[in-house]
Amino acid sequence: MNRTNTHQPKVHDFKKTLLDAPDVMALLGVSRATLYRFVKAGTFPAPLKITRNMARWHVDTVEQWIAEQVAKAQGQTAA
């Protein structure tokens, strides 16, 4: 019987859950400078430092932040 490894890493799933700076910039409609200014000011979540030169944001964190901003603009609190 020929055994093969049926476990395939789902790298593509991570690509859907981790966003790089250009992805976040596009979602927010801001420049790189503005994105990192928000992070430095503490008004936007800091990215996960994957390596010294690689930072990523978790999509759920970004989506939650956006929902909170929309709720604030509408005079509500996000659930």
WOJO-V629172 format. One record per residue. N is the residue number from 0. PHI is phi as a letter, one per 40 degrees, with the letter a starting at -180 (999 if undefined). PSI is psi in whole degrees, -180 to 180 (NA if undefined). D_LAST is the distance of its C-alpha to the last C-alpha in Angstrom with 1 decimal. Layout:
# WOJO-V629172
[[N,PHI,PSI,D_LAST] [N,PHI,PSI,D_LAST]]
This chain:
# WOJO-V629172
[[0,999,130,53.1] [1,c,116,51.3] [2,c,133,48.0] [3,b,153,45.4] [4,c,113,42.2] [5,c,-10,39.6] [6,c,115,36.7] [7,b,126,35.6] [8,c,140,33.2] [9,b,69,30.2] [10,c,-37,30.2] [11,c,-29,28.8] [12,c,-38,25.5] [13,c,-35,25.2] [14,c,-27,25.9] [15,c,-22,22.9] [16,b,-19,20.6] [17,b,128,22.3] [18,b,140,22.7] [19,c,176,25.6] [20,d,-46,25.9] [21,d,-35,27.2] [22,c,-47,24.3] [23,c,-42,21.7] [24,d,-42,24.1] [25,c,-42,24.2] [26,c,-40,20.5] [27,c,-19,20.2] [28,g,38,23.6] [29,b,165,25.0] [30,c,169,28.1] [31,d,-43,28.5] [32,c,-43,29.6] [33,c,-42,26.5] [34,d,-52,24.2] [35,c,-25,26.0] [36,c,-42,26.2] [37,d,-45,22.4] [38,c,-47,22.5] [39,c,-37,25.4] [40,c,-12,23.8] [41,g,14,20.8] [42,c,-7,18.5] [43,b,144,17.8] [44,d,141,17.6] [45,c,149,21.2] [46,c,163,22.4] [47,c,130,23.7] [48,c,104,27.5] [49,c,-48,29.1] [50,b,-178,32.5] [51,d,-36,34.1] [52,b,15,33.9] [53,b,121,30.8] [54,b,141,27.2] [55,b,150,24.3] [56,b,142,20.5] [57,c,132,18.4] [58,d,-38,16.9] [59,c,-37,13.5] [60,c,-44,13.5] [61,c,-44,14.6] [62,c,-39,12.2] [63,c,-42,9.2] [64,c,-44,11.3] [65,c,-45,12.1] [66,c,-40,8.6] [67,c,-40,8.4] [68,c,-41,11.9] [69,c,-44,11.5] [70,c,-42,9.0] [71,c,-42,11.6] [72,c,-29,14.3] [73,c,3,13.3] [74,g,30,12.9] [75,b,177,9.3] [76,b,142,6.5] [77,c,146,3.8] [78,c,NA,0.0]]
